[in-house]
């Protein structure tokens, strides 16, 4: 009986792994044992940082809305409470975009929020 080496599958696996490690520095890109660990770690960070990205953007939007609402004479928390009481369905992403690109319409929304608080 002839000896089976599983060479094609092994080469395919190694090729996939080295392709994932493209751009890594030093021995982490071309030594199998080091590459396996480096790619696994990179994938773990990739998953974790996708979650962090969402948190970072929400924090950025809140900062932008807070600054724009201060310019219009109302604090962030009162602004958001006023929007909720006024029944406004705009989310933070849209409000932050409005604060940057269209300050006049943001001022109108802030006015509505102030009216709802009174």
C-alpha positions in Angstrom: 0.0 0.0 0.0 1.3 3.5 -0.9 1.9 6.1 1.7 -0.7 8.9 1.9 0.7 12.3 2.8 -2.3 14.6 2.8 -0.1 17.1 1.0 -2.7 19.0 -1.0 -4.9 19.7 2.0 -1.9 20.6 4.1 -0.6 23.0 1.5 -4.0 24.6 1.1 -4.3 25.0 4.9 -0.9 26.6 5.2 -1.5 28.8 2.2 -4.8 30.1 3.7 -3.0 30.8 7.0 0.0 32.6 5.4 -2.4 34.7 3.3 -4.2 35.8 6.5 -0.8 36.8 7.9 0.1 39.0 5.0 1.5 42.2 6.2 2.7 40.8 9.6 6.3 41.7 10.4 9.2 39.4 11.2 8.9 35.6 11.6 5.1 36.0 12.3 4.5 36.0 8.6 6.5 33.0 7.3 6.9 30.5 10.1 4.0 28.2 10.6 3.9 27.9 14.4 4.3 31.7 15.0 1.9 32.5 12.2 -0.9 30.3 13.7 -0.7 32.2 17.0 -0.4 35.6 15.4 -3.4 35.0 13.1 -5.6 33.6 16.0 -4.7 36.7 18.1 -5.5 39.0 15.2 -8.8 37.4 14.7 -9.7 37.7 18.4 -8.8 41.4 18.4 -10.7 41.8 15.1 -13.9 40.6 16.8 -13.4 42.6 20.0 -12.5 45.8 18.2 -15.7 45.6 16.0 -17.6 45.9 19.3 -15.4 48.8 20.6 -15.9 50.6 17.3 -19.6 50.9 18.0 -18.9 52.2 21.5 -16.4 54.8 20.2 -18.8 56.1 17.6 -21.6 56.5 20.1 -19.3 58.4 22.4 -18.3 60.7 19.5 -22.0 61.3 18.6 -22.8 62.1 22.2 -19.9 64.6 22.4 -20.9 66.4 19.2 -24.6 66.6 20.3 -23.5 67.9 23.8 -21.4 70.6 22.3 -24.0 71.7 19.8 -26.8 71.7 22.4 -24.6 73.8 24.7 -24.2 76.3 21.9 -28.0 76.4 21.7 -28.3 77.0 25.5 -29.4 73.6 26.8 -27.5 70.7 28.4 -27.2 67.4 26.7 -29.3 65.5 29.2 -32.1 68.1 29.1 -31.9 68.2 25.3 -32.3 64.4 25.1 -35.1 64.5 27.7 -36.9 67.3 25.8 -36.6 65.3 22.6 -38.1 62.2 24.2 -41.0 64.3 25.7 -41.5 66.0 22.3 -41.8 62.6 20.6 -38.8 63.1 18.3 -37.6 59.9 16.8 -34.1 61.1 15.6 -31.3 58.9 16.8 -27.9 60.1 18.1 -26.1 59.4 14.8 -28.5 61.6 12.8 -28.5 64.4 15.5 -24.7 64.5 15.5 -24.6 64.6 11.7 -27.2 67.4 11.8 -25.2 69.3 14.4 -22.1 69.3 12.1 -23.6 69.8 8.7 -26.8 71.8 9.3 -26.6 73.8 12.6 -29.7 75.8 11.7 -32.0 72.7 11.7 -30.3 71.5 14.8 -31.1 74.8 16.5 -34.8 74.2 15.5 -34.7 70.8 17.0 -33.1 72.2 20.2 -35.9 74.8 20.3 -38.5 72.0 20.1 -36.8 70.2 22.9 -36.8 73.3 25.1 -40.5 73.9 24.4 -41.3 70.3 25.5 -39.5 70.8 28.8 -41.6 73.8 29.8 
